[in-house]
Amino acid sequence: MEKYGESSVVYTSHTLSGIQKWASFTLGTINQIGHQATCNTAGNAGRILAFGKKYQGKNKIDPDYDHASVIMLVGRSINCPMGVAHRLVEAKDRGAKVIFVNPWQPDPALGTADWIPVVPGTDGALIFSMLQVMIRKKLYDAEFLARQTNAAYLVSSDDGHPITKAELTGTDSDADKALYAMRTKAGTVVFRGVKTEKVTDPATGKEKEVQSFIENAGDVPELEWNGELKTKAGAVIPVKTVFMAYAEEAAKYEPAAAAKITGIAADRIVRLARLMATKKGVFEDNWYSSRNGNDVELCHLLCAANAFIGNVDQQGGLCVEESSGLTSSSIKFDAKTKTCTAPNGNTWEITNTLRADQAYFPAAPGSFFALQKELEEEKPYPVKALFVTASNLLQREANTDRMRKMLMKFDLVVVQDVMPQETCDYADYVLPATMFLEKGGVTGIEFAREMGGAIQRNAPGLPIPDGNESRDDLFPLLEVIRRAWPDRAARLGYTKECKTNAEFRKWNKTLSEGYGLPKLMADLEAKDPEKAKAVKESLDANGWAVVKPKAYGTYPYKKPFDTPTGKMEIYAFWPYLKANRKGVPGLPAWEPVKAYTLPSKPNEFYMVSGKNLQGNSGLGMFGPGSHANSERRAVMNPDDAARIGVRENALLEIRAIDTGFTEKSRVHLSYRIKQGCLHMPGFSGGTRSKLLRAMSPETADWMEEGVNPNWFATGYASPVFGPLANNGSVSVKVLSD
């Protein structure tokens, strides 16, 4: 730090970024960079484009599984969130139809669910073909599209940019730039937007900001129109409604044409479209979804498809989950003033506020791989030290070789983990952690039933055993700062060494004073004493409580989303607000795979990654259940095997077509994988840890079995958001039976 500055220190994690930010901000670096690029980045991006940044999180927008009639999951396995997996089973039990669109048949697709084995990377063409059927047969919800989305708003027929009042009137007013042109059935053009007003909350007496639409309810939107508009200066702009832009794009994917692209029969596409439209189905909005390099557009399109059905924030549709109101403490960072504020009121400045990955992917939720340039060329600035918490970078990162080279370029690597995973081999120091031990307390419930805002009490069933070194993850991170820069640790009030984990936990409670359950109950008591009593009784009796039941029909019917128009944006206006977003299209048109070379020879295959129920987590992959039950080998369709002479459990040499990376694996034959594809389960096989082999050779033997799909991925990243493609293409050669 003395030589290169605070920003040369980087922290990365996937699930524990919030914990790391206590340390990174305290140290003075902006570089807490999450590891979402091969997981949820594309899903986040799709929700940002359709609903706005406030709604990007995994449980902000979700299908109402408890009431859905038909649920279509595109590229999703539901092997991550336990709450969703259970609710999906219950949905099937009560008669909901569940459809998985995936080259690989996920575990939850076995049994009563339908499986649509699509050609990898062609999901967008399939969805557009379904929309083509809905548009042609008038199966779409015209009222919802007209009133609750930007379908009647006008965009340029030339370059697609949204038409604003500022452009037509020639003003340079920020207010006019935020007013968007809409065509009415009366033949007029009106301007719509969002306004923010300060009002007094009658329940608390405090002032708050409230947003509402700038619109006249009497203006009836016109969906189907294209024509010309004249600016005040006399320029003529050819324009069309967003709906017409969709209709033109969808027309390219008449079912017979889409069948040739997707591998799904035309009549099946028609049946799927009719089913989703007539039964008011719901398209799942995606989470672990980065696959083929065209996933941002796909995730936006999946959200938009729900709008064509008119099933948004309605019972059984794609809904906004209510907030419980439970708050948590954190260090607040104000990007405008470059100022951090700790819970104790201390403030300090972050001198460099350009996060290293966002120098290349400006809207990235977390794209750790983007540090490659900083490591190799020190551009735009050098990064030298790395702290990794609870993340196996070599199992998570597409193009594993690239990640290995990156790890070797850091001057210092510190890993916090409970298992001897591969990243530890590159560490200068390995710190103890308690990341998966239950700590107790009250938390919000993600993916809550009935989409309500709910809380739960967690009992610490696995305390730290006597004599064990494990420490809460923040403990060693802060202790490193305190010993090296005591003045920085003092920003957070951490001025005295804690000798034990129990002592640290006692100090740590000072960070959350005024937050959490006490604040929630105080707020409820002030607003609604009866509600507060009911929540307390339920929490005490059941261990959980619903604080706020779901109020359907709120967004965007009564309250604006966080989009430029406040509407649900089936055509995103967000990319047109800043020049550095130009790589993201407003219309989520399907494009063929760009992330890897398509297979073309008899022995070449799509490499299809995915998760399984037995070994999809960082710890699950080490467990006896994973050893006994999870598939760690590459999986080939038996018809492909017969075609090229491969037998069950044969030893294959597998070579990445683009990078040349070569590895060996046994093969399992199964009709659960589409012909022409080779499935490789992620987070299961191919763990090559020198530390693990030194500690437990027997465990290392079976952990090394099988393949890691990220070995063979190119590491292609989509622009602006930076999701990585972790599918690829490979050739195979039989080494032995």
N, C-alpha and C positions, 0 to 999 in steps of 0.2 A: 504493500500500500504506500509506503514512503516513496517508492520509486515510480509507481504507475498510477497511484490514486485509488480511491475507494471503488470506482467502477471496474477495476481489474479483478475484483472478487465477485464470483458468481455463485448463486445458490440454485439448485434445481431439485424438484420433487414432482410427483404427480398428484397424489392425494393429500399431501401434507404441506402444500404451498403456504397455507395460512399460518402454520407454525413457523416456517422458515422466514416469513416476512417480519416477524418480531425481531429476528436476528439481523436480517439484511438491512432493514430500515434503521435499526439501532446502530449498525456499523456505518451506515451512510451510503450504501450502494442501492441503486435502482434495480440491480440485476438479480432479482428473484425471478427466474424464468421457469415456468411450468413445463411439464413434459406431456402436453396434450396432442402433439402433432400427429401421432399415429393412433389417436383414440378419438376424442370428442371435438376436435377443432372444426371439422366440416359440419357437424351438427350445430355447434355454436354459431358458426357463420350463417347457416341457413336460417336460424331463428333471429339473428341480428337483422338479416335482410328482410324477413317477413314481419317481425314484431318489434325489433329494436333491441338495443344493447341490454336494457334492463331485463329482458326475457330470454337471454342466451343460455342460462344455466340448465342443468339436466333435469331439474324438477320444477322449473318455472312454467314450462309448457309441456303437457303430456296428454296422451289419450286417457279418457275417462273409462278405464278398463271395467269398472264396476257396472257400467250401464251400456257398454258398446254392443252393437249387434254384429258388426263385422270389423275385424282388426287386420289390417295389412301391414306387415313388417318387411321392409325392403332393406336387405343387407344387414339385418339386425338379428342377433341370436337370443337376446334376453338372458344371457348367461352371466351378467354382471350384477344388476340390482336385485337383491333377494325379494324385496317387496313387490317389484313388478312381476317377477317370475311366478310368485304365489298368486297374485291377482289374475295373471293370465290363465293359470290353471283353473281358478274359480270361474273365470269368464267362460272357458270351454265347458265346464260342468253345468253352467246354467244355460248353455245352448248357443253361445256366441260362436260365430265362424271365425277361425283364425287362419291367416294365409301368410306363409313365409315366401318371399321372393329372394332366392339365393342360389348360387351354383352348388353350394353344399347344403345338405339337409341338416339343419341344426337339431340338437337334442329335443328342444320343445316342439319341433315340427313332426316328431314321431307320433304315431297314434292318430288322434282325431283331427289334427291340423292338416291343411292343404300345403303342398310344396310346389312352387313354381321355379323350376331350375333354369334360370335365365343365363344367357351368355355373360361372362364377367364384363362389367363396365358398360352394359347396355340398358341398365335400369331406367335411365332417363328417357330413352326412346320408348320403352314400354309404358311409362306413365303418360308421356305425351300422346301415345296412341290411344290410351284409355280416355284422355281428355278429348281427343278427336271424335271418339264415339259419343261422348257426352254432349259435345257442341253440335255435332251433326244431327243427333237424335233429340236435341233440346232437353237433355236430362239434367242439365246444370241448374243451380239455384240462382236465377237471374236477380231476384230481389236482394239476396245477400251480397252477391258480387257488386251490384249497383250501389247499395247503401253502405256496406261495411268494409269494402276494399277500395283500392284505387283503380278498379277495372274501367271506370268511365273517365279517368283522368287522361290527359292528352300528352303524347310523346312525339318527338320528331320522327318522321318517316325516314329521314336520312341517317342520323347517327343515334337515334333512340333516346336523346336526353329529354327530361321532363320539361314541359312548357310552364313558365312562371309568369306572374303578373309583371315582374321587373323586365322580362325579355320583351313582352308585348307592348308595354307602355314606355320603355326606354329609361326607367328610373334605376338608380343605383342603391335603392333602399334595401336594407337587410330584411325588413318586414315584407316587402314586395317579393323578394327572392324566396321567401318561405310560403308564399301563396301560390298554389298550383292550379292550373287551368283544368276545368272539367266541362264536358259537353252535356247539355240538357236536352230533354226530349222536345222542349220548346224551340230548339234550334239556336240557343244562346250559349255563350261561354261564360262561366262564372268562376270565381277564384275561391279556393278553400285552403284552410290551414288549421293551425292549433294555436290557442292563446293560453297564457298562464296568468292567473289572478291570485291575489292574496286575500284570504278570507279568515274569519275567526271560527275555530272549531268550537261548536256549542258544548261539547262534552268536556273539553279541557280549558276553554277560554284562551287558548294559545293561537297565534297566527300561523297559518300554513298556506302552501301554494297548491292551487287546484288547476288542473288543465281541462280545457273543453274545446269543442270544435268551432271553428269559424265557418259556418254554413247556414244556409236557409233551408229548412225542412221542406219547403214548398218546391224547391228545385228538384225535378225528377231526372236522375242521371240517365244518359243515353249510352248504352254499351257498344252498339254496332254503328260506328261512324268513322269515316276518314275523309279528309278534305284539306283545305288550306286556311291558314290564318295570316292576317296582315299585321305587321308591327306598326307602331306609331310613326316610325321612320319610313314606312312603305315597303319594307322587305316582306317577301312572301315565304311562309314556312309550311311545307307539306307535313301534315300531322295525322295521327290516328289515335283511337282510344287504345288503352292497354289491352282491353278485351280483344280488339281486332289483331293486335300484335300476337296474342296467344293463339287466336284462331288461325292466323297465317302460319305460325310455326307448327301447330298441331296438324295442319293439313298435309304436312310432309310425311306424317306417320300413320297413314291409313293402315288398318290392321294387316292387310296382306304384305305391305312394304315393311312394317315393323316386325312381322314374323321372320323375315329374312335376316333382320339385324339381331333380334333378341333370342331366336330359337324357340319362341312360344307361338303356338298355332294361332292363326287369325281368329278363329271362332272362339278360342279360349280368351283372347284379349277382349273380344266383344262381351263375353259373359262376365268377365271380371269388371268391366266398366259398368255394365248394367247393374250388377250386384252392388257395387260400391255406391252408385248413385241412388238406386231405388230403396236400398236398405239403410241409407244414411250411415255408411260405414266410416271408418276413421283410418287415415294413413298415419302410422307411427312416425314421429318426426326425427328419429335417429339419435344415436349417441356414439357408441364405438363403431365408427362408420368410415374412416379414411381407408380407401382401398385402391382406387384406380386413377386418381388424379383429376377426375371430373365430379368429385363428391360434393363440393360446395354448391354447385348448380343443382345436383340431385336433391340435397337436403332442403334447399329453398323450394324446389319444385314439389317436394312431398308436402311441405306446409301449404303451398298454393293449391294443391289438389284438394285439400280439405275445404278450401274456400269455394271451389266449384261445386262441391257437394252441399255447401252451406252448413257445415257441421263444425263450427268453431265456437268455443265457449258455451256449448249447449250440452245437455245431458247425453252421454255416449259419444261425444265428439272430442276434438282436440281442444283442451281447456287450459286456462290459467289456473294453476293451483293457488289456493288462498295462502296467505302468510299467517303464521301463528302469532307474529308480533314479538317472538323471543329474540332478544338482541344479544350480541356478544361483543366483547371489547376487542380493540385492535389499535394499531398505530395508524392514524389517519394521514393520508398523503394528499396534499393539494397541488396538482400539477401546475396550476397557474402561478402560484407563489413559490413553488418548489419547496414547500415546507411540510415537515413531518410534525405531528402532534401526538404525544403519548397520552395514555389515560390519566397520568398524573399532571397533565397540563404543560409539561416541558415541550419546547419546540426547537427544531433545528432544520438546517437547509440541506437538501440534496443538490450538490453542485452540478452533477451531470445527470440529466433526466431522460436521456435517450437510452432506452433499454436495448441491449445489444442485439437481440433477435429482431426487434422492431425497426432497426436500421435498414433491414432488408425486407421484412414482412410487417408493414406498419400496423396492421390490425390483428397480429398474431396473439391468440390467448396464451400460447407458450410454445415456442419452436426452438428448442435447445440446439438442434442440429445447425441452426443458422450461425452459431458461433464459429463455424469453420473458418470464415474469412478473418475474424478477429484473431484467431489462433495462428493462422498461417501468414497473414499480411499485416496484422495489427490495425485493421481498418474496420470502422472509423476510429477505434481505439483498442489497445491491447487488453486481453483478459488472461489472467495468469493463475488464479486460484479457484478451486471448485469445491463446494460442499454439496454432497448428494444425500438426501434423506428419503429412505423407504422407496427407492426406485432402482430396478434392475435395468440400467440403460441399454445393456446388450441384448436383453430379451424384448425390450420395448421399441427400440429404434430401428426403423427401416434402413437397410444398408449397414449391417453390423460392422463391416470392415472400416467404413468411414468413422463410426463412433469409436472404434478401438484406436484409430490414428489420432482422433481428437483428444481422447483421454491421455494419450502419451505426450501430448504437447503442453499440457498444463504443468506448471512448476510445482503445484501443490494440489493433491486430491485427497479429500477427507470424505469418508463414507460412513453414514449412520445406518445400521441395519441389525436385524436379529438373526439373519441367516448368512452363510458364507456364499453369497451369490457372486456372479462373474465380475461385477463392477469392483468388488473388493480386491480383485487381483491387481487393479491399477491404482489402488489407494496407497498413499503414504501413511495414512492413519485410518483405522476403523474404530468408530465410537459405538458404545452400547446404545441400545434404543428400546423403547417400550411401545412402539408404534401400533401394535395390534392388541396390546393388553387393555382390558376394560378399565377405565379410570373412574367411572361413576359420574353422577350428575344428571341434569335434565337437558335434553337437546330437542331440536325440532325433528319431525319425522319426514324424511324424503319419500316421495311417491305414496303419500298417505291415502288411505281409503276415502272414497267419495270426494277426492280432490280438496278436502278441507285443510285448514291450517291446524296442525296438531303437534303435541309435544309428548315426549316419553321420558321415563326415568330409567336410567341405566345403572344396574348394580354391578360393581366390580367383582366378577366371578373368578378372575385370574389375577390375584395380587402378585407382586414381585416376590419370588421365593427368597427365604433367608439365605444370605451369603451370595446372592446373585448381584452382579454389577449393574444391572439395567437401570437406566435413568430416563426420566421423561425427556422426550426429544429436544425440547427447548433448553433443558438444563445444561448439557455440554456446549451447546452453541453459544449461550450467553456467557458461560464460564470462559470460553476461549476469548471472547471480546473483553471480559473484565480483566483477565490477566494481561492481555496485550495493550488494551486501550481503556483503562478504568474510567476515564472521563466520558467515553462513549457509552459504556454500560450504565453509567450514572444517569444518562438521559432517561432510561427506563426505570430508574430507581434501584438497579441491581448493583449495589456497592459493596456487599459483604459476601464472602464465599459461603456457599451452603455445603455442609459436610455430607449430608445424606439426601436421598431423594425425598424423604418425608419432609425434611426441612425446606427443600426447594418448593414442594407443593404448597407448603404453608405460605411461603413468600408469593408464589404464583397467584394465590387467591386475591392478592391485593390488586392485580391487574384487572380483575373482573368485578370489582366493587361498583355498584350502580348499574350493573347489566344483568342479563340472564333472568332466572325465575323470579327473584325478588322484585326486579323492575316490572316484569310482565304482570305479576300479581298486583303490584301497587297501581299500575295503569288500569287494570281491569276493575279493581276496587273503586277507583275514582269514577270510571265510566258506568259500570254496571255491577253493583255488589252481588246480585244474585248470580250473575255469570261467573264472577270470581269464585263464589262459593262452590258452584257446580264443577268448575275446573279443578279446584283443590280436592274436592271429594272424589272425582274420577281418577285423578292422579294418585291419590293415596290408596284407593280401592283397587284400581286396575293397572296402575303403572303407566297409564297414558290418558290423554284427554284431548278432545277436539275443542280448540279455542274459537275457531271461526269456521262454521260450515260453509261449503261452497255456495256462492251466489252465482248461478248460471246467468248467461245473457248480459254480462257486464262489459267485457272487452270484445270489440270496440263499440258496442251498442251505446253504452253510457259513458265510458271512460276511454280516452285515446290510448293507443299503444305508444311505444317509444320510437316510432318511425317518423320520418320527415312530415308525412301527411297525417299522422295519428291513426290512420286506417291500417288494416292488415294489407301489406303491400305484396301483391302477387307479382308485381314488377317493381324491383327495388329501386328507389330513388337515392338511397344512401351512397352508392358508388359515385354519384354525380356531384356530391357535395365537396369533395377534395380531389385534387389531381392525383395523389398517390394511391387512390382506390381504383384507378382506371382499369386494372386487370380483372375486375369483377363485373360480370354483365348484369344489367338490370333485368333482362328477360333470361330466365334460367334454361336456355336452350341446351339440348343434348349435343355433345361433341364426342367423337370416338376417342378411345383411350390414347393418351399421350405419354403416360408414365412409363411405358415399357413397349418393346417390340412385340407385336402379336405373333403367336405361334403359327407356323406355316408348314412345317415338315411332319412326316408321320410320327416321329418320336419327340415332337415338341408339344408342350402343354401350357395352358394357363396355370400359374401357381396361385392357388386360392387360399388365403389365410382365414383364420377364424378362431373362435373360442369354444371350449367344451366345458361341460358342467363339472368335470372332475379335476381339472388342472388349470383353471383360467386366472388364478390370482397369484400374487408373488409368493404367498406362503403355501397355497394349495398345491403348487407344483412340487413342493418338497415332501408332501404328506404321503402316508401309506395308501390313502384312497386314490391318489393320483397314480401311484406306482401300480396298484392292482387294476384300476379301471380305466384310466385315461388312455386314449390312443396317441402314441408318440411318433408313430411311423408316418410316412407319406401314404396317402390313400388314393387309389386309382380305381376307376370304373372297370368292372370285369370285362366289358366288351372291348375297351381299349387294351386291356391286358392280353386278351385273346388275339387281338389284331397285331400286337408287336411281340408276342411271345413272353409275357411276364407271368410268373406263378405267384401264389400267395407266399408272402414273407421272403420273396427274392431280394437279393441285395442289389440296389441300384446305385449307379453313379449319377448324380443330379447336378446339372450345370446351368447357371444363370445365363440366359441368352445375351443379355446386355453387358453384364459386368465380368462374365467368365468365372465367377466364383463357383467352385466345385466341392461337393461333399457327398458322403455316402449315407444311405438309409435303407432299412428294410421297408417293404411295401405291404400294405393291407389292401385287399380288394373288396370294394363295397359299391352297391348301387346308390349309396347316399351322395355320391359326387357325380356331377354332370359329365357326360362324355367330353373328352378333349381337355379336361381339367385334372389337376393333381392337387388334392387338399393337403394342407399342412397346418395342423392345430398349433395356435400360438400359445406362448406362456406354459409350455409343457416339456417339449423335448429339446435335446441338444444343448443342455447346460454344461459348459466346459469351464469349470472353476478349478484352478490350481489349488486354491485354498481349501475347497471342499475335498479334493482328492487327497491332500495332505492330512486333513482331519479325519476323513471317513472314506477310505477307498471303496468299500462295499456300496455306500450310498452313491458315490461318484459314478460307479459303473452304470447303474440304471438311470441316473440323471443325465448321463451323456447319450443315452439311447435316443434315436429319432432325430428330428430336424427342427430348427428354428426358422420359420418362414422369412424372417427379416434378413437372414443370410443372403437370400436370393433377390431381394427387392432392390430397385435402382436407387431409392431415396429421392425420387422426383417430388418436388414441392409445388403446389399450386400457388399462384401469386396472391399477394396482399395478406391473406390469412395464414398461409404456410402449412396447410395439412400435407402430410407425407402419404404417398401411396405405398401400402404394404402388401399389395398383390404384385405379381410379376409374371415372367414367362421363363420356362426352363426346358432343357432337353434331357432325356434319360437314356441310360445305357445299362443293360443287364450285365452285372459282374458275376453273379452266381445264383443258383436256385437255393 
